Amino acid sequence: MAEAFPVNNGMTSFWRTEPHCLDSHRSTEVLPDASGIVIVGAGYAGVSAAYHCMRLSQASSADKPSIIILEARQACSGATSRNGKSQRNLGNSWSADSDI
C-alpha cells in the first residue's frame, strides 16, 4: 500500500525553529466550491504567486481575484525549508524582455 502524502514525520524547517501565528491559520474551515486561482503550496513560490496576482489586479482595473492557497502543513515547511542551504548567489545577471 502506498504511503500517505505528506509523510507524517516531515523534516523540521531549516528557516524556522519557533512556531509562527500563521502556522495554523485558516481563513475558513470549509473550502469554497470555486476559486479564480488555486495555488498548491505556501512556500516561497506559492506565496510569491499569490502576492503578484494580487499586485497585478491592484495595478489594473480588474476585480480582485479569489485566491486559495492549499498547504499540507505550515507555511514554508515543505521544499522551501529543505532547500535553503543549497541557495547560491548567481550574481547580478538580468535579461531584457527581448532576450527571453
VOMAR-836900 format. One line per 3 residues: their letters; for each residue x, y, z of N, C-alpha, C. Coordinates in nm, 4 decimals. Example, Ala and Ser with C-alpha at 12.3 -4.5 7.8 and 13.67 -1.06 7.14 Angstrom:
BEGIN
as = 1.3190:-0.5690:0.7800:1.2300:-0.4500:0.7800:1.3200:-0.3300:0.7800; 1.2850:-0.2250:0.7080:1.3670:-0.1060:0.7140:1.2900:0.0030:0.7870 $
This chain:
BEGIN
mae = 0.0843:-0.1185:0.0000:0.0000:0.0000:0.0000:0.0885:0.1244:0.0000; 0.0509:0.2226:-0.0757:0.1282:0.3469:-0.0862:0.1259:0.4236:0.0453; 0.2371:0.4904:0.0741:0.2440:0.5722:0.1950:0.1573:0.6959:0.1797 $
afp = 0.1114:0.7469:0.2932:0.0307:0.8696:0.2926:0.1182:0.9874:0.2519; 0.0574:1.0805:0.1841:0.1298:1.2015:0.1459:0.0567:1.3202:0.2024; 0.1183:1.4105:0.2694:0.2604:1.4128:0.3007:0.2931:1.3151:0.4127 $
vnn = 0.4190:1.2799:0.4227:0.4611:1.1852:0.5256:0.4380:1.2451:0.6636; 0.4144:1.1586:0.7611:0.3849:1.2049:0.8975:0.5053:1.2668:0.9672; 0.6244:1.2245:0.9325:0.7449:1.2730:1.0016:0.8298:1.3594:0.9095 $
gmt = 0.7723:1.4677:0.8595:0.8447:1.5579:0.7701:0.9628:1.6232:0.8400; 1.0560:1.6738:0.7614:1.1750:1.7384:0.8171:1.1392:1.8699:0.8851; 1.2154:1.9036:0.9873:1.1994:2.0324:1.0537:1.2578:2.1411:0.9643 $
sfw = 1.1897:2.2522:0.9573:1.2329:2.3615:0.8718:1.3680:2.4167:0.9156; 1.4569:2.4352:0.8201:1.5862:2.4979:0.8459:1.5679:2.6440:0.8845; 1.4680:2.7097:0.8255:1.4482:2.8528:0.8414:1.3746:2.8902:0.9680 $
rte = 1.2898:2.8023:1.0150:1.2014:2.8413:1.1251:1.2093:2.7398:1.2378; 1.2584:2.7841:1.3506:1.2649:2.6950:1.4655:1.1533:2.7234:1.5653; 1.0962:2.8419:1.5605:0.9871:2.8793:1.6506:0.8548:2.8808:1.5747 $
phc = 0.7459:2.8354:1.6378:0.6147:2.8417:1.5718:0.5766:2.9866:1.5410; 0.4997:3.0054:1.4366:0.4535:3.1372:1.3954:0.3017:3.1383:1.3980; 0.2415:3.2547:1.4170:0.0957:3.2646:1.4238:0.0280:3.2175:1.2947 $
lds = 0.0978:3.2214:1.1823:0.0393:3.1757:1.0562:0.0456:3.0239:1.0380; 0.1188:2.9539:1.1255:0.1333:2.8092:1.1099:-0.0004:2.7363:1.1094; -0.0924:2.7784:1.1910:-0.2216:2.7098:1.1983:-0.3355:2.7967:1.1458 $
hrs = -0.3027:2.9019:1.0694:-0.4052:2.9933:1.0185:-0.4885:2.9287:0.9088; -0.6170:2.9445:0.9209:-0.7107:2.9056:0.8151:-0.8109:3.0175:0.8027; -0.8350:3.0603:0.6818:-0.9343:3.1658:0.6639:-1.0751:3.1090:0.6672 $
tev = -1.0867:2.9791:0.6464:-1.2171:2.9138:0.6513:-1.1980:2.7656:0.6822; -1.2920:2.7067:0.7518:-1.2854:2.5635:0.7815:-1.3283:2.4794:0.6618; -1.4109:2.5375:0.5750:-1.4633:2.4658:0.4589:-1.4164:2.5373:0.3323 $
lpd = -1.3568:2.4625:0.2414:-1.3118:2.5230:0.1161:-1.4311:2.5652:0.0318; -1.4187:2.6771:-0.0377:-1.5273:2.7184:-0.1270:-1.5396:2.6221:-0.2455; -1.6555:2.6228:-0.3075:-1.6792:2.5357:-0.4230:-1.6008:2.5792:-0.5459 $
asg = -1.5657:2.7067:-0.5540:-1.4948:2.7582:-0.6714:-1.3987:2.8686:-0.6298; -1.2957:2.8866:-0.7118:-1.1990:2.9941:-0.6894:-1.1405:3.0330:-0.8239; -1.1070:3.1592:-0.8382:-1.0445:3.2044:-0.9621:-0.9044:3.1488:-0.9781 $
ivi = -0.8312:3.1393:-0.8669:-0.6924:3.0922:-0.8690:-0.6723:2.9986:-0.7508; -0.6167:2.8800:-0.7763:-0.5819:2.7859:-0.6701:-0.4319:2.7628:-0.6775; -0.3628:2.7872:-0.5662:-0.2178:2.7713:-0.5589:-0.1893:2.6573:-0.4628 $
vga = -0.1107:2.5598:-0.5079:-0.0755:2.4459:-0.4242:0.0625:2.4715:-0.3658; 0.0671:2.4887:-0.2341:0.1924:2.5112:-0.1645:0.2077:2.6543:-0.1174; 0.2413:2.6703:0.0108:0.2597:2.8026:0.0700:0.4067:2.8289:0.0996 $
gya = 0.4926:2.7833:0.0092:0.6346:2.8146:0.0182:0.6622:2.9453:-0.0540; 0.7900:2.9694:-0.0824:0.8267:3.0943:-0.1497:0.7534:3.1112:-0.2824; 0.7487:3.0073:-0.3630:0.6865:3.0188:-0.4956:0.5363:3.0423:-0.4852 $
gvs = 0.4684:2.9670:-0.3980:0.3237:2.9819:-0.3847:0.2825:3.1171:-0.3298; 0.3491:3.1609:-0.2258:0.3160:3.2906:-0.1661:0.3518:3.4039:-0.2622; 0.4629:3.3884:-0.3341:0.5003:3.4891:-0.4332:0.3970:3.4958:-0.5451 $
aay = 0.3481:3.3812:-0.5889:0.2451:3.3798:-0.6936:0.1198:3.4527:-0.6466; 0.0769:3.4266:-0.5235:-0.0418:3.4938:-0.4695:-0.0187:3.6444:-0.4591; 0.0973:3.6826:-0.4092:0.1309:3.8245:-0.3959:0.1243:3.8951:-0.5313 $
hcm = 0.1865:3.8357:-0.6315:0.1910:3.9005:-0.7625:0.0548:3.9016:-0.8307; -0.0266:3.8001:-0.8090:-0.1639:3.8030:-0.8627:-0.2412:3.9195:-0.8020; -0.2288:3.9379:-0.6714:-0.2981:4.0489:-0.6050:-0.2422:4.1828:-0.6520 $
rls = -0.1119:4.1918:-0.6630:-0.0480:4.3170:-0.7044:-0.0892:4.3557:-0.8463; -0.0920:4.2576:-0.9362:-0.1328:4.2862:-1.0738:-0.2783:4.3300:-1.0811; -0.3629:4.2717:-0.9984:-0.5041:4.3108:-1.0012:-0.5222:4.4524:-0.9468 $
qas = -0.4390:4.4930:-0.8509:-0.4476:4.6282:-0.7963:-0.3953:4.7311:-0.8960; -0.3012:4.6900:-0.9801:-0.2420:4.7817:-1.0775:-0.3316:4.8019:-1.1992; -0.4319:4.7187:-1.2130:-0.5226:4.7317:-1.3274:-0.6644:4.7565:-1.2760 $
sad = -0.7547:4.7655:-1.3673:-0.8943:4.7861:-1.3277:-0.9659:4.6532:-1.3045; -0.8912:4.5449:-1.3066:-0.9507:4.4125:-1.2881:-1.0018:4.3958:-1.1451; -1.1028:4.3129:-1.1317:-1.1535:4.2819:-0.9985:-1.0485:4.2040:-0.9202 $
kps = -1.0549:4.2164:-0.7896:-0.9657:4.1430:-0.7015:-0.9932:3.9929:-0.7195; -0.8906:3.9130:-0.7511:-0.9154:3.7708:-0.7754:-0.9428:3.6949:-0.6458; -1.0192:3.5871:-0.6570:-1.0350:3.4994:-0.5412:-0.9220:3.3972:-0.5495 $
iii = -0.8419:3.3904:-0.4440:-0.7236:3.3045:-0.4424:-0.7328:3.2098:-0.3239; -0.7053:3.0831:-0.3493:-0.6951:2.9835:-0.2426:-0.5529:2.9302:-0.2453; -0.4873:2.9283:-0.1297:-0.3561:2.8650:-0.1172:-0.3763:2.7393:-0.0341 $
lea = -0.3412:2.6244:-0.0907:-0.3524:2.4970:-0.0205:-0.2146:2.4557:0.0290; -0.2041:2.4222:0.1565:-0.0774:2.3806:0.2157:-0.1030:2.2606:0.3054; -0.0210:2.1580:0.2930:-0.0388:2.0360:0.3710:-0.0028:2.0549:0.5179 $
rqa = 0.0922:2.1414:0.5462:0.1339:2.1619:0.6848:0.1309:2.3107:0.7185; 0.2507:2.3666:0.7434:0.2626:2.5086:0.7753:0.3288:2.5811:0.6587; 0.3106:2.7124:0.6565:0.3745:2.7932:0.5521:0.5254:2.7715:0.5555 $
csg = 0.5844:2.7588:0.4412:0.7302:2.7418:0.4258:0.7847:2.6195:0.4988; 0.7069:2.5121:0.5052:0.7547:2.3934:0.5759:0.7899:2.2787:0.4822; 0.7659:2.2928:0.3537:0.7942:2.1854:0.2586:0.9307:2.2022:0.1962 $
ats = 0.9355:2.1989:0.0633:1.0629:2.2089:-0.0089:1.1357:2.3392:0.0224; 1.0610:2.4468:0.0472:1.1241:2.5748:0.0813:1.2161:2.5592:0.2015; 1.1728:2.4845:0.3018:1.2539:2.4709:0.4231:1.3698:2.3747:0.4039 $
rng = 1.3555:2.2786:0.3160:1.4612:2.1794:0.2967:1.5707:2.2261:0.2026; 1.5413:2.3184:0.1136:1.6366:2.3580:0.0107:1.7151:2.4832:0.0452; 1.6971:2.5368:0.1622:1.7591:2.6636:0.1986:1.9098:2.6635:0.1970 $
ksq = 1.9722:2.5531:0.2349:2.1175:2.5508:0.2427:2.1839:2.5405:0.1065; 2.1063:2.5147:0.0027:2.1677:2.4962:-0.1286:2.1554:2.6188:-0.2184; 2.1097:2.7302:-0.1631:2.0982:2.8505:-0.2451:2.2359:2.9066:-0.2758 $
rnl = 2.2500:2.9562:-0.3976:2.3778:3.0129:-0.4400:2.3556:3.1507:-0.5000; 2.4522:3.2369:-0.4825:2.4473:3.3679:-0.5451:2.4949:3.3527:-0.6889; 2.4077:3.3839:-0.7826:2.4427:3.3718:-0.9241:2.4869:3.5039:-0.9834 $
gns = 2.5020:3.6041:-0.9000:2.5469:3.7332:-0.9488:2.4318:3.8182:-0.9985; 2.4664:3.9321:-1.0503:2.3656:4.0268:-1.0980:2.3504:4.0165:-1.2485; 2.2895:3.9118:-1.2951:2.2669:3.8991:-1.4389:2.1183:3.9138:-1.4669 $
wsa = 2.0847:4.0040:-1.5558:1.9461:4.0314:-1.5901:1.9279:4.0137:-1.7392; 1.8092:3.9711:-1.7774:1.7755:3.9582:-1.9192:1.6684:4.0592:-1.9533; 1.6847:4.1239:-2.0652:1.5791:4.2119:-2.1143:1.4662:4.1249:-2.1675 $
dsd = 1.3442:4.1766:-2.1651:1.2303:4.1003:-2.2155:1.2542:4.0513:-2.3578; 1.3254:4.1291:-2.4367:1.3503:4.0904:-2.5759:1.4460:3.9718:-2.5864; 1.5221:3.9434:-2.4781:1.6160:3.8314:-2.4787:1.5489:3.6991:-2.4455 $
i = 1.4288:3.7058:-2.3938:1.3618:3.5838:-2.3464:1.2891:3.5170:-2.4599 $
